[in-house]
Amino acid sequence: MAEKLPEHPDFLWHNPDPKPSYDAVIVGGGGHGLATAYYLASQHGMTNIAILERGWLAGGNMARNTTIIRSNYLWDESAAIYEHSLKLWEGLPEELEYDFLFSQRGVMNLAHTLQDVRESQRRVNANVLNGVDAEFLDPQQVKELCPIINIGDDIRYPVMGATYQPRAGIAKHDHVAWAFARKCDELGVDIIQNCEVTGFIKDGNRVVGVETSRGRINAGKVALAAAGHSSVLADLAGFRLPISSHPLQALVSELFEPVHPTVVMSNHVHVYVSQAHKGELVMGAGIDAYNGYGQRGAFHVVEEQLAAACELFPIFSRAHLLRTWGGIVDTTFDASPIVSTTPIDELYVNCGWGTGGFKGTPASGYTFAHTIATGEAHPLNAPFALDRFETGHLIDEHGAAAVAH
C-alpha cells in the first residue's frame, strides 16, 4: 500500500483566479480576513466572496505574533468582545475540524510595584464582575505556578503578585490560518493570493469594486482587514483612519524540554514569555517607537527584552537565540480596535487591534461579518465604531495593552 502523504497547507484550499465580480471582497488574507469570510459564509449564507491577499496567505501579522489568547481586559466593552472570542476559541477546533494546538495553560500578568498591585486587583475585580475568570496571586502562588520565575527581593522590580486567568493560553497561529482557510474553501470562498489592491472603484459615495494587480474586481461590498496597512488602503479609498503603524518584534530560542508551564507577561520590565509546543521559548516586548511598515525592528528592543527575560527567569541566560521576526501593528489612540462602517457606503473596516489581534481573531471575524452582512453593528463591536474618535466615547485600554502580546 502506498504511504499516505502528510497533510500540507497547499492541499487544504484552491488557488483560483479572481472572478469578475463578487458579492463581497475582503482585503487581507490574515486571521481576521479569513475568520470574517468564514462567518459570512457559515452564519450569513454569503458564499460568493473573495479574500484578496497581496502576498501569501497569513504571511503578515498572523504568522508573526506570539499566539497569546486571553480576555482579562479592564473595560466592559473590551472584556465582552475578548471573552466572546475566548469562548469561540474553545469550540473552534471541533467546529473547524482541525487541531491547531489550542492550549489553555493560563496567563499571568506580573505586578512589580504597589501601583501595579492596585491596578491588577482592580482589573481582577472588573473581570469577575464581567464573568471573566480571574484571580490575584501572591508571590508564592506565582512561584508555585511557574517555578523558574525569580521572586527574590534583590532584583530591580521584585514580583509583588500577578493577575491570573486560567482559561487563557496559546494556539499555533499558522495552523489556525490553515483551519479557517480550509473551511472557507469548502464553503465556496475564493482565496486569491498575490493580489494587491491598488485602488477603489466608486459610484458616487458607494464603493463598487477594487482595482488590483490582477485586474478590476467588482464587488457589492468591500471589507478592509489589512492590519498595519489599513491606513494606506483608507487613503486610497478617500478617508482617514486614526491609526499609526509600528514594527513589533518577537523571538524564539532553540528547543528545550518543558520548563515554562504557563504564559508570563510583565509590563514593568517589558517582556512576555511562553514555551511553544515543540519546546522553543517564545518572547516578545513592546512595539518599536518609530512608525514604519517594515517587518523588522531595532536591535535595542531585542536586547532589552532579553535582559528582562533573564532577570525574571535566570535560567534563560543559558539559552541561545534562534531567530527574530517582526510584524506591523496598527495602533489607535485608545489602544482599542475599530470594527465599523466607514464614510464610504458599502466599505467596512476592521483594524486597530494593535498588539492584541491574534486573540481577537474569532470575535473579530464574527462581529465584522455581522456588520458587513447586515450593514449594522453587532452589539459586541458597536462600541468600537470609527466615529467614537469624533464623539469622544473612547475605550482606553492602554493599561491592559501596555505590553505587546
N, C-alpha and C positions, 0 to 999 in steps of 0.2 A: 504494500500500500504506500502511495506517495505521501511524503511528510507534508502536513498542512503548514502553509506559510504563516508566520506570526502576523497578527493584525497590525497594520501600519496606517498612519493617518491619511496617506494618499488613497487608500482603499475605502475611506469612510464617506466621501462625498464626491460628486462630479465637479468638473471644472468647465461649465458651459460658456459659450459666447453669449454676450448680452443680447436680449431681445429688444425690439424697437421700443416697447413700452411695458410698463408695469403699473399695477395699482399703487404700489409703494416702493420707494427706493430708500435703502438705509445706507448712509455713507459711513463706513468704518466697520471693518471685519474683525473687531476685537470682541472681548467678552460681552460688553453691553450691546453692541450691534447684533451679535448672534443671539443673545437672550431676547432682545426685542423682537427679532424675526420669529424666534421660536414661539413666543407668547402671542404674537399677532396671528400666527398660523394655528396654534393649538387652542387658543382661548377665543379668538375673534373670527376665525374662519377665513382669514386673508392669506391666500397661498400664492397669489401672483405677485411675488415680492422678489426683489434683488438686493443682495448685500454687495456693496462695492468696496473693495479693499485696494488701496493703491500699491501695496506691497504683497506680502504673503499673509495668509490667514493668521490672526493673533500674533503678528510679528511686532506689535507695538508694546504698550504697557501690559497687555495680558501675559506676555511671555517674559516681562521684565520686572515683575513685582515679587514680593516676599510672601505672598499667599496667606496672609493672616486674615482670619474671619472672626468677627466679634460684633456685638451690638450694644455695648455698655457706654452709650453716649449720654450726655447730660440732659439736653433739652428734649421735651416731649416729642417734637416733630422728628428729630433725628433718631431717638430711641425707637419710635414707631416704625420708621422705614427700614432701619437696620435690623430690628427684631423680626420684622416680616421677612427680610432677606435671610436671616439665620434659620427661620422655620422652613423656608423654601429649600435652603441648603440641606437641611436634614432629610428631606424627601427626594431630592434630585437624583441621587444615584439610582434609586429604584425607578423613578419616573423616566429618566433618560436612558435607563438600562445600560449603565456604564459605571464601572468602579473607578472614580477619579481620586481615590485615596483621601476621602474626607475624614479627618482625624480630630475628634473633639477632645483635645488634650488640655484645654483651658488656657487662658491668657491672664498673666499678672502684669499690672501697671505699678511700678515701684514708687514709693514716696520717700523722699530724702530730706525733707525739711518739715517744720511744723506747718507751714502753709500748704505744702504738698499733702500732709495728713488731713488737714481740714478740708481741702478741696476734694481729696479722694473719698472721704467719708460722706461729703455732700453728694458726690456722684453716686456712690453706692445707695444712699437713701433715695435719690431720684430714680435710680434703676429699679429698686424694689417697688416703688410706687407705680412704676410703669410695667410691672410684671416681668422685668428682665432679671435673670438670675445673677446675683452679685453679692459679694461679701468683702469685708475688710479683714486682712490678715495682719497679725503682729509679726515682728522679725523672725521669731522662732518658727511660726507657721510657714513663713516664706521659705525658710531653710528646710523644713520638713518636706515641702512640696518640690523644691529644687535644691538638692543637697550640695551642688557645686557652687552655689552663689556665696559670695563673701558678705557676711552680715557683721563683720567686726567693726569696732568704733574707731579704728585707726586709719580710715580712708577719707578721702576728700568729702564725700557725701554718703555717710552711713545709711544703710537701709533702715527706715523707721516704720515700715509696713508696706502694704500693697493692696490694691483692689484686685479681685479675682473673679473671673467669670468662667465657671466650669464647662459650660456648653460651647465656649469658643474653641477655636483651633486653627487648622490649616487644611488646605487641599492642594492637589497637584495641578498647577494652573494650565499647562498645555493640555492635559487630559480633559479638563473642564471645557476648554475650547473645542476639542475634538468631539466631546459628547454632545454639545449643543449643535455643532456643525452637522454631525451625522443625523440628528433628529430633524434639523431644518431641511436637509436634503431629502429625507424620507417624506416630509410634508410638502415637498414641491418647491421649496425656496431655491432660487438660483444664487450660488455663491461664486462671485466673479472676482478673481484675484488679478493683480497687476492692472488695475483700472482706476486711474486717478481722476477725481472730479476737478475740472479746470474752470467751471463756471456754472451759473444757474440760468435757466430759461424761464422768463416770467411773462404772464399776460396781465398787464396792469400790476396790481399788487399781489398777484397769485402766482406761486411757482407751478410750472407745468412740466418741468424736466430738468435734466442736467447735461452739461457738456462734459465729456470725459476724454481721456487719452485713447479710448476705443470707440469714440463717436458719440453722437447725441442719443440720449435715452429719455423718452417721455415718461412722465410719472404723474399719477393722481395726487400723491403725497410724497414729500421728501423729508427724511429724518436724519439729523446730524448726530453721530455718535463717534466722534473722532478725537476725543480727549484733548491732548496737547495742541492739536492743530485746529481746534474748533474756532478759535478767533480768526484764523486765516480764512476758513470757509465762510464765516459770518460776514467778513469784509467783502468777499466775492458776492455774497447774496445781497449786500447793501444795508447791513445793520451791524451794530457793535455789541460785543459781549464784554461784561465786566470781569474778565479773567486775565490772568497772566500765566505764562508757561515757564517752567523751570526744569532743569535736569534733576533727576532723583536717582541716586546710586545705591547699589546693593552689592553684596559679595558673598562668596561661599568658600569654605575650607575644603581640604581633602576629606576623604571618608573616615569616619570613626565609628566604633561601637557605640551603642546608645549611652549617652551621658547626660542629655538635657531633656527631661521628660515633659516639659511644658513650653509655653511661649513667655518670654520675659521682655517687658518694654520699660524703658526709663527715659522720661523726658529730661530729667535734670542732667545726667551725664550723656544723654542723647545717643542711645543705641537700643536696638531691639534684636533679639536672637531667638531662633528656633532651630531644631535639628530636623532635617528633611528625612524622608522615608529611607533613602539609601544610606544616610549617615553623615552627610555633609552638614556643617554648621552654616546656617543662612543668617546673614546680618545686614542691617540697614541703619540709616540715621535720618537726618533731615535733608531737605532739599538744598541744592546749591543756591546761593543768594542771588545770583545773576539770572536774568531772563535769557532763554535760548531754546532752540529746537534741536539741539544735538543730543544724541543718545549716549552721552558720556558726561563726565563732570570733572571737578578739580581734585587733585590728589590729596590736598589737605583734609578734605571731608573724609576720605577713606582712612587717612592717618588718625584722625581724631576719633572716629567710631571704633577703630581697632584698640586705641588706647583705653577708651571707655569700656569696651568688652573685657579687656584684660584686667581692668580694675574691679569689675563686678565678678568676673569668672577667672581667677588667677591661672587655672589650668589651661586656659586658651592660649597662654603665652607659648605653649609648645606646638600649637597648630600652625600649619602652613596655609597661606592664602592661595587658593586655586585659581579663581578668576573674579573679575568685577564686571559690572554692566550698568547701564543707565537707561531710564525711561524719561518720558516728557510728561510732567503732570501739569494740569491746568487748575489753578487755584483762584478762588473767589475772595472777595473782601471779608466775608463772614465764615470762610472755611466750610461752607456747605454747598451742595451741588445745585445745579439748575436742571430741572426736568420739566419742559414747558413748551407752550406755543411761542411763537415769535411775532414780530411786527409784520412778517410776510405771511399771507394766507397759505395754508397747507404746508408750511415749513415749520418743523419742530426741532427742538434742540435738547440734547442730553449731554451735559458737560459739567465741569467744575467740581468733580469728585475729588480732586486733589490727590492726596496720598491714600485715600480710602476706597478707591474704585473697585478693587477686586472683591472685597467683602460685600459690596452692594450690588454685585452683578445680577443676581436673580430678581431682587426687588426693583432694581433699575429697569430691567427689561420688562418686568410685569407691569409696572406703572406707566412706563413710556409707551408700551404697546396699547394700553387703555387710552392714553391721551391721543395717540395717532388714530386709532380706530374710531373713537367717538368724538374727537375734537374738544373734549372736556377733560380736565384733570381728574385723576383718581384721588380720593381723599388722602392717600399717603403722600402723593407728590404735589398736592395743591399748595402746601406751604413753600415749596421750592420753585415757585414761578419766577420768571425773569423780572417781572415788574416789582418784586419786593425791593429791588435796589432803588426804585423811584418812590415807593410808599414808605420805606423805612422799616418794613416788617422783616428784619434780618434774623438769622438763626446763628448766633455767634458760637461756633464750636471750636474756637482756637484752643481752648483748654483741653478738649478731647483729641484734637488733631495736631497738637504742638510737635509731636514727634511723628515722623513719617511711619507708615505702617502698611 
